[in-house]
Amino acid sequence: MSVCFTQRLGDLAVCVGANVQQGQDLLVLAWDVEQAPLARAVAESAYCRGARFVSAVYWDAHVKHSRLRHAPVETLDFVPDWWEAITTECVARRSAVIVLFGQTQPQLMEDIPPERAMRDFMPSTPPFWEAVDRGDLAWTTVPGVCPGLAQAMLGTPEVDRLWAVLAPILRLDALNPQSAWRQHIAGLRHRAKLLQEHHFAERRITAGLTGAIKA
């Protein structure tokens, strides 16, 4: 089950989520080293689709934890030039970005005071999100399925149990997940178009009833 769904999610992220094009570069950012199998599935799919180069970058929560515990507080907002250069290069090359998201050990940071934790943006730095907001990056994020994420979400490291929860949500159990998602996206766009045509200005919820008020 795990191998099948891992590759299906990799294909979905590449072909629908980020829509990686032939000759395009791809950055895969994994939030934990445990997510390597999914990162490799994404790379396999991207190269099969014609990507020019796939870069896999793995974050390590334990290293971040050590920084937050011991580094001088005035250094916690420092971002190295090489990291900022990744975003700059992705924008310049019109690269695609796929983020494998998920805190696999959320309890790890429980001993960190909030005023310290909030200063360290790595690896999700403001320039990346500014590039996203400008539309300079083709990007998507998918669950970084791994034993640690299964433990964090379900209290067990059994990845197959996590796949059983996520597969229907992500449409990975469909005969053709990519087609299923494209149909779903088309449906959302159609409903959005209908709402826009009515020029609704606000939505009010009163006594359990929902009403839309026209402009």
C-alpha angles and dihedrals in degrees: 000000000000096000093048095048093042092058092041091054090046091052091046093051092049102039102035109012101048096009092217111207131213110276093015123129120235132205116201112197113193118193092211137025088235088071092069094111091058092043089054091049089053091049092049092052093045094051091046087054091052105264114168098217135356120204117196116201119186124200122210118211092196092059090048089049091054090051093050092049101046114016119100109266093236090062098052095090092052114120117192118238092238090061094049088047089061091062092042092051093046090054093045093050094039088237125178120239127206118188119202098207132196138102103239094187107030091163090061093082097045092104093054116099110239092235089062097041093052092059096061110077096171125161095006099057127177095248090060093053091043088056089049092050090051091051092242094130132055100216145156138176128219133179110279095226113203138127092274093054090047089052092048094048104033106018092245132085091222103125093192090064090053091049089052088058098041102039096075092042092051093039090238090137091061119107088246111016094188093053091045091054094046090053090048092050091048089052092051091050091050092052091046090052091052091051092048091051089059092053094222111190102187145000124224130192113204127171092342093309125112121216133179119216120208122228 
